[in-house]
């Protein structure tokens, strides 16, 4: 393979990594608590950037639908977000991985510890100024966006070792965590919400995570269909919150 071909291939891979990072960031910010500054990033940067990504159907149509239903102001989403994610244990669409997979306390603790271990391995932690459990959908999506950005930097820096670490971490995290429950969560959100933004966002989440996992030839460790018939354990943290601060 010639040097010019290698450069072209790296650029193609970089474009793919950048697009994946943008989509994961859009989903994370979209499900986060609607605050003015965050919403400016969504409507002013992430939605327009996502519209430029070459995506297969139905993803392309879902991105268009999402953009169509994006409110002009964050305040317009405050009530729908509160209705969808009230600060109580029992929710129609719980935003925590353990609500779909943790059928007993020990299983819940194992899942939380494993997710936190992924974050620590990349120098990250939850529990900063915006407290949230590591298995919240926003935190997991932000982690995936970060991995895609690190993959992009490794490609542009020609660091094969860092690239391999990022890609293996992404594959493992999808297989062991996000791909196991995010599609079920997304479909659940789309089914229970009355707001078109969150309905389109839920559909896009489900379709995108399944598409990304299939592209990487990942088989999830398990596939959740619905939330487990119980409340989320009370661990003295807040309910659904904005994204955890990732340094």
C-alpha positions as CSV (number, residue, x, y, z in Angstrom):
1,X,0.0,0.0,0.0
2,X,1.4,3.4,-1.0
3,X,1.9,6.3,1.5
4,X,-0.8,8.3,-0.3
5,X,-3.3,5.4,0.0
6,X,-2.5,5.1,3.7
7,X,-3.1,8.8,4.2
8,X,-6.5,8.6,2.4
9,X,-7.5,5.6,4.5
10,X,-6.6,7.4,7.7
11,X,-8.6,10.4,6.7
12,X,-11.6,8.2,5.9
13,X,-11.3,6.6,9.3
14,X,-10.8,10.1,10.9
15,X,-14.0,11.3,9.3
16,X,-15.9,8.3,10.6
17,X,-14.5,8.7,14.1
18,X,-15.5,12.4,14.1
19,X,-19.0,11.6,13.0
20,X,-19.4,8.9,15.6
21,X,-18.1,11.3,18.3
22,X,-20.7,13.9,17.2
23,X,-23.6,11.5,17.2
24,X,-22.8,10.2,20.7
25,X,-22.4,13.8,21.9
26,X,-25.7,14.8,20.4
27,X,-27.5,12.0,22.1
28,X,-25.8,12.7,25.5
29,X,-26.6,16.4,25.4
30,X,-30.0,15.7,24.1
31,X,-31.0,13.5,27.1
32,X,-29.3,15.8,29.6
33,X,-31.1,18.4,31.7
34,X,-32.1,21.2,29.3
35,X,-30.0,24.2,30.3
36,X,-29.5,27.3,28.1
37,X,-25.7,27.0,27.5
38,X,-26.0,23.3,26.8
39,X,-28.9,23.8,24.5
40,X,-27.0,26.3,22.5
41,X,-24.4,23.6,21.8
42,X,-27.1,21.2,20.8
43,X,-28.9,23.5,18.3
44,X,-25.9,25.6,17.3
45,X,-23.3,22.9,16.8
46,X,-24.3,19.3,17.3
47,X,-27.5,19.2,15.3
48,X,-26.0,21.0,12.3
49,X,-22.9,18.9,12.4
50,X,-24.9,15.7,12.6
51,X,-26.8,16.7,9.5
52,X,-23.6,16.7,7.5
53,X,-22.8,13.0,8.4
54,X,-23.4,10.4,5.7
55,X,-25.7,8.0,7.4
56,X,-27.8,5.0,6.1
57,X,-31.5,4.8,6.6
58,X,-33.3,5.0,8.9
59,X,-30.6,7.0,10.7
60,X,-30.6,9.8,8.1
61,X,-34.3,10.3,8.4
62,X,-34.3,10.2,12.2
63,X,-31.6,12.9,12.2
64,X,-33.8,15.1,10.0
65,X,-36.8,14.5,12.2
66,X,-34.8,15.3,15.3
67,X,-33.7,18.6,13.9
68,X,-37.2,19.4,12.8
69,X,-38.5,19.1,16.4
70,X,-35.7,20.8,18.2
71,X,-37.2,23.7,20.2
72,X,-35.6,27.2,19.9
73,X,-35.2,27.6,23.7
74,X,-34.1,25.1,26.4
75,X,-37.0,26.3,28.6
76,X,-39.4,24.6,26.2
77,X,-38.0,21.2,27.2
78,X,-38.0,21.7,30.9
79,X,-41.5,20.4,31.5
80,X,-41.2,17.4,29.0
81,X,-37.9,16.5,30.5
82,X,-39.3,16.6,34.0
83,X,-42.3,14.5,33.0
84,X,-40.0,11.9,31.3
85,X,-37.4,11.8,34.1
86,X,-39.1,12.8,37.4
87,X,-36.8,12.7,40.5
88,X,-38.3,9.5,41.9
89,X,-37.3,5.9,41.9
90,X,-40.1,4.6,39.7
91,X,-40.0,5.9,36.2
92,X,-41.6,4.8,33.0
93,X,-38.2,5.1,31.2
94,X,-35.5,4.8,33.8
95,X,-32.2,6.2,32.5
96,X,-29.9,3.8,34.4
97,X,-28.3,0.6,33.1
98,X,-29.0,-1.3,36.3
99,X,-32.7,-0.6,35.9
100,X,-32.6,-2.9,32.9
101,X,-29.9,-5.5,33.9
102,X,-29.4,-5.5,37.6
103,X,-31.9,-8.1,38.8
104,X,-30.3,-8.2,42.3
105,X,-28.2,-5.9,44.5
106,X,-25.0,-7.9,43.8
107,X,-25.5,-7.7,40.1
108,X,-26.2,-4.0,40.3
109,X,-23.0,-3.4,42.3
110,X,-20.9,-5.5,39.8
111,X,-22.3,-3.5,36.8
112,X,-21.6,-0.1,38.5
113,X,-18.1,-1.2,39.5
114,X,-17.3,-2.4,35.9
115,X,-18.6,0.8,34.3
116,X,-16.6,2.9,36.7
117,X,-13.6,0.8,36.0
118,X,-13.8,1.7,32.3
119,X,-13.9,5.4,33.2
120,X,-10.9,5.2,35.6
121,X,-8.9,3.4,32.9
122,X,-9.2,6.6,30.8
123,X,-8.5,9.0,33.7
124,X,-12.2,9.8,34.3
125,X,-14.5,9.8,37.3
126,X,-18.1,10.7,38.1
127,X,-19.2,12.6,41.2
128,X,-17.9,16.1,40.4
129,X,-19.9,19.3,40.5
130,X,-22.8,17.4,38.7
131,X,-23.4,14.2,40.7
132,X,-24.6,11.2,38.8
133,X,-24.2,7.5,38.9
134,X,-21.8,6.0,36.3
135,X,-24.5,3.9,34.7
136,X,-26.7,6.9,33.7
137,X,-27.4,7.1,29.9
138,X,-25.9,10.5,29.6
139,X,-22.6,9.5,31.3
140,X,-22.3,6.3,29.2
141,X,-23.0,8.2,26.0
142,X,-20.4,11.0,26.8
143,X,-17.8,8.3,27.5
144,X,-18.4,6.8,24.1
145,X,-18.1,10.2,22.5
146,X,-14.9,10.8,24.3
147,X,-13.5,7.4,23.1
148,X,-14.3,8.4,19.5
149,X,-12.5,11.7,20.0
150,X,-9.5,10.0,21.4
151,X,-9.6,7.6,18.5
152,X,-9.6,10.6,16.1
153,X,-6.6,12.1,17.9
154,X,-4.7,8.8,17.7
155,X,-5.4,8.5,14.0
156,X,-4.2,12.0,13.3
157,X,-1.2,11.4,15.5
158,X,-0.4,8.1,13.9
159,X,-0.3,6.4,17.3
160,X,-1.2,2.8,16.6
161,X,-1.0,1.8,20.3
162,X,-3.4,4.5,21.4
163,X,-5.7,3.7,18.5
164,X,-5.8,0.0,19.4
165,X,-6.6,0.8,23.1
166,X,-9.4,3.2,22.1
167,X,-11.0,0.8,19.7
168,X,-10.8,-2.2,22.0
169,X,-12.2,-0.1,24.9
170,X,-15.1,1.0,22.7
171,X,-15.8,-2.5,21.6
172,X,-15.7,-3.9,25.1
173,X,-17.9,-1.0,26.5
174,X,-20.5,-1.4,23.8
175,X,-20.6,-5.2,24.2
176,X,-20.6,-5.3,28.0
177,X,-22.7,-2.2,28.7
178,X,-24.2,0.4,26.3
179,X,-25.4,-1.9,23.5
180,X,-27.0,-4.2,26.1
181,X,-29.6,-1.7,27.3
182,X,-29.5,1.6,25.4
183,X,-31.7,0.4,22.5
184,X,-34.4,-0.7,25.0
185,X,-34.1,2.6,26.8
186,X,-34.4,4.5,23.5
187,X,-37.5,2.6,22.4
188,X,-39.0,3.0,25.9
189,X,-38.5,6.8,25.8
190,X,-40.1,7.0,22.3
191,X,-43.1,5.0,23.5
192,X,-43.9,6.9,26.7
193,X,-43.1,10.5,25.8
194,X,-45.5,12.9,24.2
195,X,-42.9,15.4,23.1
196,X,-41.6,14.9,19.5
197,X,-38.0,15.9,20.3
198,X,-37.7,13.1,22.9
199,X,-39.6,10.7,20.7
200,X,-37.2,11.3,17.9
201,X,-34.2,11.2,20.2
202,X,-35.2,7.9,21.7
203,X,-35.7,6.4,18.2
204,X,-32.3,7.8,17.1
205,X,-30.6,6.4,20.2
206,X,-31.9,2.9,19.6
207,X,-31.2,2.9,15.9
208,X,-27.7,4.4,16.3
209,X,-26.4,2.1,19.0
210,X,-27.6,-1.0,17.1
211,X,-26.0,0.3,13.9
212,X,-22.7,1.2,15.6
213,X,-22.5,-2.2,17.3
214,X,-23.4,-4.0,14.1
215,X,-20.7,-2.0,12.2
216,X,-18.1,-3.1,14.7
217,X,-19.5,-6.7,14.6
218,X,-20.2,-6.6,18.3
219,X,-22.5,-9.1,20.0
220,X,-23.9,-7.6,23.2
221,X,-23.4,-9.7,26.4
222,X,-27.2,-9.6,26.8
223,X,-30.1,-7.7,25.3
224,X,-32.6,-6.0,27.6
225,X,-36.2,-5.5,26.3
226,X,-37.8,-3.6,29.1
227,X,-36.9,-2.1,32.5
228,X,-36.9,-4.7,35.3
229,X,-40.0,-4.7,37.4
230,X,-38.6,-2.9,40.4
231,X,-37.4,0.6,41.5
232,X,-33.8,1.8,41.1
233,X,-31.9,1.2,44.3
234,X,-31.6,4.3,46.6
235,X,-27.9,5.1,46.8
236,X,-28.2,8.7,48.0
237,X,-27.5,10.2,44.6
238,X,-29.7,12.5,42.7
239,X,-32.2,11.4,40.0
240,X,-31.6,12.0,36.3
241,X,-29.1,14.9,36.2
242,X,-27.0,16.7,33.6
243,X,-23.9,15.0,32.2
244,X,-21.2,14.2,34.8
245,X,-18.2,16.4,34.4
246,X,-15.5,14.4,32.5
247,X,-12.1,16.1,32.9
